[in-house]
Amino acid sequence: MARSSSSSSSITPPQKHEVLISFRSEDTRKTFTSHLNGALKRLDVETYIDDNVERGEEIPSTLVRAIEEAKLSLIVFSKNYAADKWCLDELKKIVDCGRRKGQIIVPVFYDIDPSDVRNQRGTFGEAFAKHEQNFDEKKVREWKNALVEAANFSGWDCNDVNRTEFEMVEEIVNDVLEKLDRENVSDLDLQIAKLEELAKLQREFYKSITTFENMLNRDATIQRIIELKMERSVRLLRLTPNMLSYMQHSNSDDYNKSVFGNLLGRDDKSVFENMF
């Protein structure tokens, strides 16, 4: 399991996050989990992952608190996940929060057959055979019950040979956004960023060669940026066509500038005057 910082101090509060990622560090920390975490962060989804390799008998209070505060837990089941007592304690806490607080649990099966996880076969069976020798029956039974419950949630099997790891990560991330009731606006952000750079270049070009055509080109770019930011705001606010129907009653420039300015959180004049 993991978080961006490796501190396990009970004094330092965890960062605000929406998604907690539970995983076996040695299995996926530098591969699948890092790609999954990076993809979520690029979409402004705050995550909590724990890269602390020094582990004691009990999971630290910071990790317990992080599990409590997460809206959604992604559990990356890999071949050696069940061999790690820390992972199992963490899993038990996640399942407990799912029961008590209705938190969302999404299992991800990476390089492991989901049936092996649910039925404790293969490497999971081997791991529990050792646990039964080293821990009391009650603890092992609680681990098994938590494992079965978590593995039975609707999740993702990453063993499909017809899809790349990149494709799987993208699908999982989109599923997380939907479950968090979040909209993906990364496509608009990319377009806006490119057009803003273009507008800066056009401004410099207009300064060096002042022509009416150059002014119109830059104005057209700025207008398109405003339209995209408008679309971004509409998407994030989940506004329906019916909710926007009032806009059809006026086509005046002043009216539309006011609407754009309000949605962008700026004065309608500064939208144009202070951009770039």
C-alpha positions in Angstrom: 0.0 0.0 0.0 1.3 3.4 -0.4 1.6 7.1 -0.3 3.8 9.6 -1.9 5.8 10.3 1.2 7.4 7.5 3.2 6.7 8.9 6.6 4.8 6.6 9.0 4.7 9.2 11.9 1.4 9.4 13.7 1.9 13.1 14.1 2.0 14.0 10.4 -1.5 14.1 9.0 -2.0 12.5 5.5 -2.4 14.6 2.5 -6.0 15.2 1.3 -6.8 12.5 -1.2 -9.7 10.8 -2.9 -8.1 7.5 -3.9 -6.0 5.1 -1.8 -4.0 2.4 -3.7 -3.2 -0.8 -1.9 -0.5 -3.0 -3.5 2.5 -5.3 -2.8 5.4 -2.9 -3.2 7.9 -5.5 -4.5 5.5 -6.7 -7.2 4.2 -3.5 -8.8 5.6 -0.3 -7.2 7.9 0.5 -10.2 5.6 -0.8 -12.9 1.8 -1.1 -13.0 1.1 0.8 -9.8 3.4 3.7 -10.7 1.6 4.0 -14.1 -1.8 3.9 -12.5 -0.9 6.5 -9.8 0.7 8.8 -12.5 -2.4 8.6 -14.7 -4.7 9.5 -11.8 -2.5 12.4 -10.8 -2.5 13.8 -14.3 -6.2 14.1 -14.1 -6.0 15.9 -10.7 -7.1 12.9 -8.7 -5.2 13.0 -5.4 -3.9 9.6 -4.4 -2.4 8.1 -1.3 0.3 5.5 -1.8 2.8 4.2 0.7 6.4 3.6 -0.4 7.7 2.9 3.1 9.6 -0.4 3.0 10.3 -0.4 6.8 7.4 -2.1 8.3 6.6 -2.9 11.9 4.1 -5.3 13.5 1.1 -3.0 13.0 0.2 -0.6 10.2 0.8 3.0 11.3 -2.0 5.3 12.4 -1.3 7.6 9.4 -2.1 4.7 7.1 -5.2 3.8 9.1 -6.4 7.4 8.9 -5.6 7.5 5.1 -7.8 4.5 4.6 -10.6 6.0 6.7 -10.5 9.3 4.7 -10.4 7.8 1.2 -13.5 7.9 -1.0 -12.3 5.0 -3.1 -9.7 2.2 -2.6 -8.0 0.5 -5.5 -6.6 -2.8 -4.5 -3.9 -4.1 -6.9 -3.8 -7.9 -6.3 -0.5 -9.4 -7.5 1.1 -12.8 -7.1 2.7 -12.0 -3.7 0.1 -9.7 -2.3 -1.2 -12.3 0.2 2.3 -13.1 1.4 2.6 -9.7 3.0 1.0 -9.5 6.4 1.0 -5.6 6.1 -1.1 -5.8 2.9 -3.6 -8.2 4.5 -4.0 -6.0 7.6 -4.5 -3.0 5.2 -7.0 -5.0 3.2 -9.0 -5.9 6.3 -9.2 -2.2 7.2 -10.3 -1.2 3.7 -13.1 -3.8 3.7 -14.1 -2.7 7.2 -14.4 0.9 5.9 -16.4 -0.3 2.9 -18.9 -2.0 5.2 -19.2 0.8 7.8 -18.8 3.9 5.6 -19.9 2.8 2.2 -16.5 3.5 0.7 -15.9 2.3 -2.9 -13.7 -0.7 -3.3 -12.2 -1.6 -6.8 -10.1 -4.7 -7.1 -7.5 -4.9 -9.8 -6.0 -8.3 -10.7 -2.5 -7.9 -12.0 -0.6 -11.0 -13.2 -2.9 -13.2 -11.1 -6.0 -15.2 -11.8 -9.0 -13.7 -10.0 -10.2 -17.1 -9.0 -6.8 -17.8 -7.3 -7.5 -14.7 -5.1 -11.1 -15.5 -4.3 -10.3 -19.2 -3.5 -6.8 -18.8 -2.1 -5.2 -21.0 -4.7 -1.7 -20.8 -6.3 0.6 -18.3 -4.7 -2.3 -17.1 -2.5 -2.9 -20.7 -1.2 0.9 -21.0 -0.5 0.9 -17.7 1.4 -2.0 -18.7 3.6 -0.5 -22.1 4.3 2.4 -20.3 5.9 0.2 -17.8 7.7 -1.7 -20.6 9.3 1.5 -21.8 10.9 2.6 -18.4 12.1 -0.6 -16.6 13.2 -3.7 -17.5 15.2 -6.7 -19.0 13.5 -8.9 -15.9 14.1 -6.6 -13.5 12.4 -6.1 -15.8 9.4 -9.8 -16.3 9.1 -10.4 -12.5 9.1 -7.7 -12.0 6.4 -9.4 -14.7 4.2 -12.9 -13.2 4.7 -11.6 -9.8 3.8 -9.8 -11.2 0.7 -12.9 -13.0 -0.6 -15.1 -9.9 0.0 -12.8 -7.5 -1.7 -12.1 -9.8 -4.6 -15.9 -10.2 -5.3 -16.4 -6.5 -5.9 -16.7 -5.5 -9.6 -13.1 -4.9 -10.7 -10.5 -5.3 -13.4 -8.8 -8.3 -14.8 -5.5 -7.2 -16.3 -4.7 -10.5 -17.8 -6.3 -9.8 -21.2 -3.6 -10.4 -23.8 -5.5 -8.4 -26.4 -5.1 -5.1 -24.4 -1.9 -3.3 -23.5 -1.1 -2.2 -19.9 -1.6 1.4 -21.1 -5.1 0.6 -22.3 -5.9 -1.1 -19.0 -4.7 1.8 -17.0 -6.8 4.2 -19.0 -9.9 2.1 -18.6 -9.3 1.8 -14.8 -8.8 5.5 -14.5 -11.9 6.4 -16.4 -13.8 3.9 -14.2 -12.4 5.7 -11.1 -13.5 9.1 -12.4 -17.0 7.8 -13.0 -17.2 6.3 -9.6 -16.0 9.5 -8.0 -18.6 11.4 -10.1 -15.7 13.3 -11.8 -15.6 14.5 -15.4 -12.5 14.0 -17.5 -11.5 17.3 -19.0 -7.9 16.4 -19.9 -8.7 16.6 -23.7 -9.9 20.2 -23.3 -7.0 21.1 -21.0 -4.6 20.0 -23.7 -6.3 22.0 -26.4 -6.5 25.1 -24.2 -2.8 24.9 -23.3 -1.8 24.7 -26.9 -4.0 27.6 -28.0 -2.8 29.7 -25.1 0.8 29.2 -26.4 -0.4 30.1 -29.9 -2.0 33.3 -28.6 1.2 34.3 -27.0 3.1 33.8 -30.2 0.4 35.7 -32.2 0.7 38.6 -29.7 4.4 38.9 -30.3 3.9 38.6 -34.0 1.2 41.3 -33.9 3.6 43.6 -32.1 6.3 43.2 -34.7 3.9 43.2 -37.7 0.8 45.3 -36.9 -1.8 44.4 -39.4 -5.6 44.0 -39.2 -5.3 40.4 -40.3 -2.9 39.5 -37.5 -5.1 41.1 -35.0 -8.1 39.1 -36.3 -6.1 35.8 -36.1 -5.2 36.4 -32.5 -8.7 37.4 -31.6 -10.0 34.2 -33.2 -7.6 32.2 -31.1 -8.6 34.0 -27.9 -12.3 33.4 -28.8 -11.7 29.7 -29.2 -9.9 29.5 -25.9 -12.9 31.1 -24.2 -15.3 28.7 -25.9 -13.2 25.7 -24.8 -13.1 27.0 -21.2 -16.8 27.5 -21.4 -17.2 23.9 -22.5 -14.8 22.8 -19.7 -16.9 24.5 -17.1 -20.2 23.1 -18.6 -18.7 19.6 -18.5 -17.4 19.9 -14.9 -20.7 21.4 -13.7 -22.6 18.7 -15.6 -24.9 21.3 -17.1 -27.5 19.9 -19.5 -28.8 21.5 -22.7 -32.0 22.4 -20.9 -30.1 24.2 -18.2 -28.4 26.2 -20.9 -31.5 27.0 -23.0 -31.6 30.5 -21.7 -28.5 31.3 -23.7 -30.6 30.9 -26.9 -32.6 34.0 -26.0 -29.8 36.4 -26.7 -27.0 36.3 -29.3 -25.5 39.7 -28.5 -21.7 39.9 -27.9 -22.2 41.7 -24.6 -24.5 39.0 -23.3 -22.2 36.1 -24.4 -19.1 37.8 -23.0 -20.9 38.2 -19.6 -21.8 34.5 -19.6 -18.3 33.4 -20.5 -16.9 35.7 -17.8 -19.2 34.4 -15.1 -18.4 30.8 -15.9 -14.7 31.5 -15.9 -15.0 33.3 -12.6 -13.8 36.6 -14.1 -15.1 40.0 -14.8 -16.6 40.0 -18.3 -14.2 42.7 -19.5 -11.1 41.2 -18.0 -11.7 37.9 -19.9 -10.5 39.7 -23.0 -8.3 42.5 -21.7 -6.2 40.5 -19.2 -5.7 37.3 -21.1 -2.1 36.9 -22.1 
